[in-house]
Each structure stands twice: as C-alpha cells, then as structure tokens.
Amino acid sequence: MIPPHWIRHHRHEDNELLGYLRPVESDPGRYVPVSLFGHPLGDPSEDAPARRCLDRTGLDYLAQDWLLSLPDHPEPVAVQIVEVTPQQMRVQNIDYGYPRANIGHIFVLDVPIADQLRPR
C-alpha cells in the first residue's frame, strides 16, 4: 500500500492523480517523484522541481512496456500495466519467452514496487 506520508500530486487541469512525492527521510524538504506504483521518475529535489517532473511525465509510463523480475525465472519477463491502485497493480505477460505463463497472464503485485519492476 502506498504509505500515507507520501504526498499525492494531481494534474492541475483535470485533478488526475499523476504520482507521489516520496519524502527523502535523510534530507527533509527533498522529495523523489514516483509513479502511481512507487517507481522513481526523477532524482531527489525540492517540492517544486519534483512536481514539475510529475507534470512533465504525466501518465505516459502506464503505456510503456516493463520488465518484471520473478524469483523462479533468471531473466526479467516483459509485461504491460493493466491496472494500478494504491494497494496493488496488475500487469499482463507479453513475453513469448516466458514458458510458465500464457500471453496475457495477469500478475498481481503489491505497491509500492521495490526493484521488481523496471522500464523495458
């Protein structure tokens, strides 16, 4: 679940949630802009630059392909995001080289995601 101390950032035009400002515990007043599922989208910065990063990125990251690391497979599996909530996300397999699940198989992941997911 997204921690309650992360600051929600909404797009000004339509109030759409774009991501969060994750406070840097060791450096008060600095934040890491993160996606809806907690993936870093930029470097730690002050509030305004972190918000600009989220505004600039928008929700484009939801449409890109991602690589999912699984404990039972040596290579990351290519996936696409299907749904993201503050509690979990669903991604679907798009990797023909992953023999343990059919194309379209849904993986359910807890958010925030640690190092299990990265852009393809």
C-alpha contacts under 8 A as a table, 3 or more apart, distances in Angstrom:
res1	aa1	res2	aa2	distance
1	M	86	P	5.54
1	M	87	Q	4.16
1	M	88	Q	6.87
1	M	110	D	6.82
1	M	111	V	5.25
1	M	112	P	6.21
2	I	6	W	7.26
2	I	37	F	7.63
2	I	38	G	7.57
2	I	86	P	5.33
2	I	87	Q	6.50
2	I	111	V	6.25
2	I	112	P	5.75
3	P	6	W	5.76
4	P	7	I	7.74
5	H	22	R	7.82
5	H	23	P	7.84
6	W	20	Y	6.02
6	W	21	L	5.72
6	W	22	R	4.94
6	W	23	P	6.59
7	I	20	Y	5.26
7	I	21	L	4.93
7	I	22	R	6.62
8	R	17	L	7.01
8	R	18	L	7.97
8	R	19	G	6.25
8	R	20	Y	4.61
8	R	21	L	6.54
9	H	17	L	5.88
9	H	18	L	5.92
9	H	19	G	5.61
9	H	20	Y	5.42
9	H	21	L	7.05
9	H	51	R	7.01
9	H	54	L	7.62
10	H	15	N	5.01
10	H	16	E	5.14
10	H	17	L	4.25
10	H	18	L	5.53
10	H	19	G	7.38
11	R	14	D	6.02
11	R	15	N	4.95
11	R	16	E	5.20
11	R	17	L	6.37
11	R	18	L	6.40
11	R	55	D	6.55
11	R	58	G	7.95
12	H	15	N	5.52
12	H	16	E	7.81
17	L	36	L	7.91
18	L	35	S	6.99
18	L	36	L	6.68
18	L	54	L	6.39
18	L	55	D	7.34
18	L	58	G	5.84
18	L	59	L	6.09
19	G	33	P	7.16
19	G	34	V	5.67
19	G	35	S	4.55
19	G	36	L	4.59
19	G	37	F	7.92
19	G	38	G	7.88
19	G	54	L	6.63
20	Y	33	P	5.88
20	Y	34	V	5.29
20	Y	35	S	6.45
20	Y	36	L	6.78
20	Y	38	G	7.63
21	L	31	Y	5.47
21	L	32	V	5.60
21	L	33	P	4.76
21	L	34	V	6.24
21	L	47	D	7.78
21	L	50	A	6.92
21	L	51	R	7.49
22	R	31	Y	5.23
22	R	32	V	5.04
22	R	33	P	6.28
22	R	34	V	6.72
23	P	28	P	7.20
23	P	29	G	7.41
23	P	30	R	6.11
23	P	31	Y	4.46
23	P	32	V	6.46
24	V	27	D	5.35
24	V	28	P	6.30
24	V	29	G	7.65
24	V	30	R	5.63
24	V	31	Y	5.36
24	V	32	V	6.82
24	V	44	P	7.26
25	E	28	P	6.29
27	D	30	R	5.93
29	G	46	E	6.02
29	G	47	D	7.15
30	R	44	P	5.97
30	R	45	S	4.96
30	R	46	E	4.53
30	R	47	D	6.50
31	Y	44	P	5.10
31	Y	45	S	5.41
31	Y	46	E	5.99
31	Y	47	D	6.34
31	Y	50	A	6.49
32	V	40	P	6.56
32	V	41	L	7.57
32	V	42	G	6.38
32	V	43	D	5.87
32	V	44	P	4.42
32	V	45	S	6.55
32	V	50	A	6.50
33	P	40	P	5.98
33	P	41	L	5.56
33	P	42	G	5.73
33	P	43	D	7.37
33	P	44	P	7.35
33	P	50	A	5.25
33	P	51	R	7.01
33	P	53	C	6.82
33	P	54	L	6.33
34	V	37	F	7.50
34	V	38	G	5.03
34	V	39	H	5.15
34	V	40	P	4.32
34	V	41	L	5.19
34	V	42	G	7.40
34	V	54	L	7.70
35	S	38	G	4.98
35	S	39	H	5.15
35	S	40	P	6.47
35	S	41	L	6.56
35	S	61	Y	7.89
36	L	39	H	7.61
36	L	84	V	6.92
36	L	85	T	7.55
36	L	86	P	7.24
37	F	84	V	6.81
37	F	85	T	7.72
37	F	86	P	7.17
37	F	88	Q	7.76
37	F	89	M	7.24
37	F	111	V	5.36
37	F	112	P	5.01
37	F	113	I	6.03
38	G	111	V	6.79
38	G	112	P	4.65
38	G	113	I	5.81
38	G	114	A	7.72
39	H	112	P	7.49
39	H	113	I	6.61
39	H	114	A	7.56
39	H	117	L	7.98
39	H	118	R	7.90
40	P	43	D	7.60
41	L	53	C	7.43
41	L	54	L	7.55
41	L	57	T	7.93
42	G	50	A	7.42
42	G	53	C	6.79
44	P	50	A	7.38
45	S	49	P	6.20
45	S	50	A	5.86
46	E	49	P	5.91
46	E	50	A	6.28
47	D	50	A	5.30
47	D	51	R	6.21
48	A	51	R	5.14
48	A	52	R	6.21
49	P	52	R	4.97
49	P	53	C	6.21
50	A	53	C	5.12
50	A	54	L	6.55
51	R	54	L	5.14
51	R	55	D	6.21
52	R	55	D	4.95
52	R	56	R	5.96
53	C	56	R	5.11
53	C	57	T	6.08
54	L	57	T	5.14
54	L	58	G	5.83
55	D	58	G	5.22
57	T	60	D	6.29
57	T	61	Y	7.51
58	G	61	Y	7.72
59	L	62	L	5.71
59	L	63	A	7.72
60	D	63	A	5.61
60	D	64	Q	7.03
61	Y	64	Q	5.41
62	L	81	I	6.07
63	A	80	Q	7.41
63	A	81	I	7.13
64	Q	80	Q	6.88
64	Q	81	I	7.91
64	Q	119	P	7.48
64	Q	120	R	7.79
65	D	78	A	6.74
65	D	79	V	5.86
65	D	80	Q	5.05
65	D	81	I	7.53
65	D	119	P	6.46
65	D	120	R	5.57
66	W	78	A	5.74
66	W	79	V	5.26
66	W	80	Q	6.08
66	W	81	I	7.79
66	W	117	L	6.57
66	W	118	R	5.61
66	W	119	P	4.43
66	W	120	R	4.63
67	L	76	P	5.40
67	L	77	V	5.31
67	L	78	A	4.65
67	L	79	V	6.00
67	L	117	L	5.61
67	L	118	R	5.32
67	L	119	P	6.00
67	L	120	R	5.40
68	L	76	P	5.13
68	L	77	V	5.03
68	L	78	A	6.33
68	L	79	V	6.65
68	L	116	Q	5.71
68	L	117	L	4.69
68	L	118	R	6.82
69	S	73	H	7.56
69	S	75	E	7.02
69	S	76	P	4.50
69	S	77	V	6.42
69	S	116	Q	5.04
69	S	117	L	6.40
70	L	73	H	5.53
70	L	74	P	7.61
70	L	75	E	7.98
70	L	76	P	6.68
70	L	77	V	7.56
70	L	116	Q	7.41
71	P	74	P	7.53
73	H	76	P	7.17
77	V	93	N	7.17
77	V	94	I	7.87
77	V	95	D	5.93
77	V	97	G	7.94
77	V	98	Y	6.55
78	A	93	N	6.25
78	A	94	I	5.54
78	A	95	D	4.93
78	A	120	R	7.29
79	V	91	V	5.96
79	V	92	Q	5.24
79	V	93	N	4.63
79	V	94	I	5.14
79	V	95	D	6.84
80	Q	91	V	5.37
80	Q	92	Q	5.37
80	Q	93	N	6.82
80	Q	94	I	6.86
81	I	84	V	7.64
81	I	89	M	7.65
81	I	90	R	6.26
81	I	91	V	4.36
81	I	92	Q	6.48
82	V	89	M	7.58
82	V	90	R	5.40
82	V	91	V	5.13
82	V	92	Q	6.58
83	E	89	M	5.50
83	E	90	R	5.13
83	E	91	V	7.04
84	V	87	Q	8.00
84	V	88	Q	6.16
84	V	89	M	4.25
84	V	90	R	6.46
85	T	88	Q	5.37
85	T	89	M	6.00
86	P	111	V	6.70
87	Q	110	D	6.24
87	Q	111	V	5.67
87	Q	112	P	7.91
88	Q	108	V	6.86
88	Q	109	L	5.51
88	Q	110	D	4.36
88	Q	111	V	4.97
88	Q	112	P	7.78
89	M	108	V	5.82
89	M	109	L	5.27
89	M	110	D	6.40
89	M	111	V	6.68
90	R	106	I	6.30
90	R	107	F	5.67
90	R	108	V	4.63
90	R	109	L	6.28
91	V	106	I	5.59
91	V	107	F	5.35
91	V	108	V	6.65
91	V	109	L	7.94
92	Q	103	I	7.51
92	Q	104	G	5.05
92	Q	105	H	5.32
92	Q	106	I	4.44
92	Q	107	F	6.14
93	N	101	A	7.41
93	N	102	N	7.17
93	N	103	I	5.24
93	N	104	G	4.99
93	N	105	H	5.25
93	N	106	I	6.50
93	N	107	F	7.60
94	I	103	I	5.36
94	I	104	G	6.30
95	D	98	Y	5.67
95	D	103	I	6.65
96	Y	99	P	7.38
96	Y	102	N	7.99
96	Y	103	I	6.75
98	Y	101	A	6.49
98	Y	102	N	7.97
99	P	102	N	7.32
101	A	105	H	5.94
102	N	105	H	5.43
109	L	113	I	7.47
110	D	113	I	6.50
113	I	116	Q	6.36
113	I	117	L	6.77
114	A	117	L	7.23
115	D	118	R	7.14
